Amino acid sequence: MIGLFDSGVGGLAVLREMRAMLPEADLIYLADQAHAPYGRKTLDEVRARSEEATRRLIERGATTVVIACNTASAAALGRVRASHPGVSFVGMEPAVKPAAAVTKTGRVAVLATPTTFDASVFDELVGRHGAGITVIAHPCPGWAMAVEEGWPVGALAPVRAHLAPLVESGVDTMVIACTHYSFLGDVLAEACGPAVTVIDPAEAVARQVTRLADGSGSGATTYLTTGDPETFAGQVLRLLGEHVVAERIL
């Protein structure tokens, strides 16, 4: 069984890609909505929540765990790997390397929560793959919760205003480094215009899972939340178009 967790619905973007590539795999998704958003928490708080979510997924039978949250991956991936050596882990990593390969202006922006940038992992990643280019860390406060609550009609204007300074400065490549923002892909593309490439790593992460995990099973997906299960089921319907029954865990 393959487990995934996120602070909320963002990781559903990864689950969607995984389900397309592994239609027979048994998946279990945990949304830690009672403790969202992770982007406003300290690194230690995110690590504690990640340990708890990992433990819950393993208890349910997961042998591969996907940390479908950039903030949690940056804060806790190394720690949970060390704590559970018999489990395969896949995390979300800002796609600086592919961005460096496609940028023509040499200016790349990474869109993420503030806590993602606080972790040393981000600076190490830029050090490895960002030589010769300018990588701009661009926090997007409030975006994750906006996706949780349903991005309002007319959202394009504030997104365009938030990203306009980047585009005007010559940024031609933007990296989605929060899984929630994957559900804003069309809004981001329209706000930035055709000259800007938007890179979403959800599909690449799903491909990595296919290389590590056993894809056999009944094709069932279990949905768990630490928040309200009816609200979560409604979010799954809105974002994935699927009618599901969610279970609350404490």
C-alpha positions as CSV (number, residue, x, y, z in Angstrom):
1,M,0.0,0.0,0.0
2,I,1.1,3.5,-0.8
3,G,0.4,6.3,1.7
4,L,0.4,10.0,1.1
5,F,0.0,12.9,3.5
6,D,-0.2,16.7,3.3
7,S,-1.5,19.4,5.5
8,G,-4.7,19.5,3.4
9,V,-5.8,19.0,-0.1
10,G,-2.6,20.0,-2.0
11,G,-1.3,16.5,-2.1
12,L,-4.4,15.4,-4.1
13,A,-2.6,16.8,-7.1
14,V,0.1,14.1,-6.6
15,L,-2.5,11.5,-5.8
16,R,-4.3,12.3,-9.1
17,E,-1.1,11.7,-11.1
18,M,-0.3,8.5,-9.1
19,R,-3.8,7.1,-9.8
20,A,-3.3,7.7,-13.5
21,M,0.0,5.8,-13.5
22,L,-0.8,3.1,-11.0
23,P,-4.5,2.3,-11.5
24,E,-4.4,-0.9,-9.5
25,A,-2.4,0.3,-6.5
26,D,-4.1,0.7,-3.1
27,L,-3.6,4.3,-1.9
28,I,-4.3,5.9,1.4
29,Y,-4.3,9.7,1.7
30,L,-4.1,11.6,5.0
31,A,-5.0,15.3,5.1
32,D,-3.8,16.8,8.4
33,Q,-6.4,19.6,8.2
34,A,-6.8,20.1,11.9
35,H,-3.3,21.4,12.0
36,A,-3.2,23.3,8.7
37,P,-1.5,25.3,7.3
38,Y,2.0,23.9,7.8
39,G,3.4,27.0,6.1
40,R,2.7,29.1,9.2
41,K,4.3,26.6,11.7
42,T,7.8,26.3,12.9
43,L,10.1,23.6,11.5
44,D,9.9,21.7,14.7
45,E,6.1,21.8,14.6
46,V,6.0,20.5,11.0
47,R,8.4,17.7,11.9
48,A,6.2,16.6,14.8
49,R,3.1,16.5,12.6
50,S,5.0,14.7,9.8
51,E,6.2,12.0,12.3
52,E,2.6,11.5,13.4
53,A,1.2,11.4,9.9
54,T,3.9,8.9,8.9
55,R,3.1,6.7,11.9
56,R,-0.6,6.7,11.1
57,L,0.0,5.7,7.5
58,I,2.4,2.9,8.4
59,E,-0.1,1.6,11.0
60,R,-2.6,1.4,8.1
61,G,-0.2,-0.8,6.1
62,A,1.7,1.7,4.0
63,T,5.1,0.4,2.9
64,T,5.8,3.5,0.7
65,V,5.1,7.0,2.0
66,V,4.8,10.1,-0.1
67,I,5.2,13.3,1.7
68,A,3.0,15.2,-0.7
69,C,3.8,18.5,0.9
70,N,6.8,20.7,0.1
71,T,6.9,22.2,3.6
72,A,6.9,18.9,5.3
73,S,9.4,17.4,2.9
74,A,11.8,20.2,3.5
75,A,11.4,20.0,7.3
76,A,11.1,16.3,7.9
77,L,12.0,14.0,5.0
78,G,15.4,13.1,6.4
79,R,14.1,12.6,9.9
80,V,11.3,10.2,9.0
81,R,13.6,8.2,6.7
82,A,16.0,7.7,9.6
83,S,13.1,6.8,12.0
84,H,11.6,4.2,9.6
85,P,14.4,2.4,7.7
86,G,12.1,-0.3,6.4
87,V,9.8,2.1,4.6
88,S,10.4,3.8,1.2
89,F,9.9,7.6,1.2
90,V,9.3,10.1,-1.6
91,G,9.3,13.8,-0.9
92,M,8.5,17.0,-2.8
93,E,11.6,18.9,-3.9
94,P,11.5,22.4,-5.6
95,A,12.3,21.7,-9.2
96,V,15.3,24.0,-9.4
97,K,17.3,21.6,-11.6
98,P,14.7,21.4,-14.4
99,A,14.1,25.1,-14.1
100,A,17.8,25.8,-14.6
101,A,17.7,23.7,-17.7
102,V,14.9,25.6,-19.4
103,T,15.3,29.2,-18.3
104,K,16.6,31.5,-21.1
105,T,16.9,34.7,-19.0
106,G,18.7,32.9,-16.1
107,R,16.0,34.2,-13.7
108,V,13.9,31.6,-11.9
109,A,11.3,32.1,-9.2
110,V,10.3,29.4,-6.7
111,L,6.7,29.8,-5.3
112,A,6.3,28.3,-1.8
113,T,5.3,28.8,1.8
114,P,7.7,30.8,4.0
115,T,8.5,27.7,6.1
116,T,9.8,25.8,3.0
117,F,12.4,28.5,2.5
118,D,13.3,28.4,6.2
119,A,14.6,24.9,5.9
120,S,18.3,24.4,5.0
121,V,17.2,21.9,2.3
122,F,16.2,24.8,0.0
123,D,19.5,26.6,0.2
124,E,21.4,23.3,-0.4
125,L,19.2,22.6,-3.4
126,V,19.9,26.0,-4.9
127,G,23.6,25.5,-4.2
128,R,23.6,22.2,-6.1
129,H,21.6,23.2,-9.1
130,G,21.4,26.9,-9.3
131,A,24.9,27.8,-10.4
132,G,24.9,30.5,-13.1
133,I,21.3,31.5,-12.6
134,T,19.4,33.7,-10.1
135,V,16.9,31.8,-8.0
136,I,14.3,34.0,-6.3
137,A,12.5,32.6,-3.2
138,H,9.0,34.1,-3.5
139,P,6.6,33.3,-0.6
140,C,2.9,33.2,-1.4
141,P,1.2,33.7,2.0
142,G,-2.4,32.7,2.1
143,W,-2.5,30.8,-1.2
144,A,-2.6,27.3,0.3
145,M,-5.6,28.1,2.5
146,A,-7.3,29.8,-0.4
147,V,-7.1,26.5,-2.3
148,E,-8.5,24.7,0.8
149,E,-11.4,27.1,1.0
150,G,-12.1,27.3,-2.8
151,W,-10.2,29.9,-4.8
152,P,-12.6,32.8,-5.3
153,V,-13.9,34.1,-8.6
154,G,-11.8,37.0,-9.6
155,A,-8.6,35.4,-8.2
156,L,-6.6,36.3,-11.3
157,A,-6.1,39.9,-10.4
158,P,-4.4,39.4,-7.0
159,V,-2.3,36.6,-8.4
160,R,-1.2,38.8,-11.3
161,A,-0.4,41.6,-8.8
162,H,1.7,39.2,-6.6
163,L,3.7,37.8,-9.5
164,A,4.0,41.0,-11.7
165,P,7.3,42.2,-10.1
166,L,8.8,38.8,-10.9
167,V,7.8,38.9,-14.5
168,E,8.9,42.5,-14.9
169,S,12.3,41.6,-13.4
170,G,12.9,39.1,-16.2
171,V,11.8,35.9,-14.6
172,D,10.8,33.4,-17.3
173,T,10.5,30.2,-15.3
174,M,8.4,29.7,-12.1
175,V,8.5,26.6,-10.0
176,I,5.5,25.4,-8.1
177,A,6.9,24.4,-4.7
178,C,3.7,23.9,-2.8
179,T,1.4,21.1,-3.9
180,H,-1.7,23.3,-3.2
181,Y,-0.5,25.7,-5.9
182,S,-0.8,22.8,-8.5
183,F,-4.5,23.5,-8.4
184,L,-3.8,27.1,-9.5
185,G,-1.9,26.0,-12.6
186,D,-4.3,27.6,-15.1
187,V,-4.5,30.8,-13.0
188,L,-0.7,31.0,-12.8
189,A,-0.2,30.5,-16.5
190,E,-2.8,33.2,-17.4
191,A,-1.4,35.6,-14.8
192,C,2.2,35.2,-16.0
193,G,1.6,35.0,-19.7
194,P,3.0,32.8,-22.5
195,A,6.6,33.9,-22.0
196,V,6.8,32.3,-18.6
197,T,7.2,28.5,-18.1
198,V,5.4,27.2,-15.0
199,I,6.9,23.9,-13.7
200,D,4.7,21.6,-11.6
201,P,6.6,18.6,-10.1
202,A,3.5,16.5,-9.3
203,E,3.8,14.3,-12.3
204,A,7.6,13.8,-11.8
205,V,7.0,12.7,-8.2
206,A,4.3,10.3,-9.3
207,R,6.8,8.8,-11.8
208,Q,9.3,8.3,-9.0
209,V,6.8,6.5,-6.9
210,T,6.1,4.1,-9.8
211,R,9.8,3.1,-9.7
212,L,9.8,2.4,-6.0
213,A,6.4,1.0,-5.1
214,D,4.4,-2.1,-5.8
215,G,1.6,-1.0,-8.1
216,S,-0.6,-4.2,-7.6
217,G,-3.8,-4.2,-5.5
218,S,-7.5,-3.6,-5.8
219,G,-7.2,0.1,-6.9
220,A,-8.9,1.3,-3.7
221,T,-8.2,4.8,-2.3
222,T,-8.8,5.5,1.4
223,Y,-9.3,9.1,2.5
224,L,-8.4,10.2,6.0
225,T,-8.5,13.6,7.6
226,T,-7.8,15.1,11.1
227,G,-10.5,17.7,10.2
228,D,-14.1,17.4,9.2
229,P,-14.7,14.4,6.9
230,E,-17.7,15.8,5.1
231,T,-15.8,19.0,4.3
232,F,-12.9,17.0,3.1
233,A,-15.1,14.8,0.9
234,G,-16.6,18.0,-0.6
235,Q,-13.1,19.3,-1.4
236,V,-12.2,16.0,-3.1
237,L,-15.3,16.3,-5.2
238,R,-14.4,19.9,-6.1
239,L,-10.8,19.3,-7.0
240,L,-10.9,15.7,-8.4
241,G,-14.5,15.3,-9.4
242,E,-14.9,12.2,-7.3
243,H,-17.6,11.3,-4.8
244,V,-15.8,9.8,-1.8
245,V,-16.4,8.9,1.9
246,A,-13.7,10.3,4.2
247,E,-12.8,9.0,7.7
248,R,-11.8,11.2,10.6
249,I,-8.8,10.2,12.6
250,L,-7.7,11.9,15.9
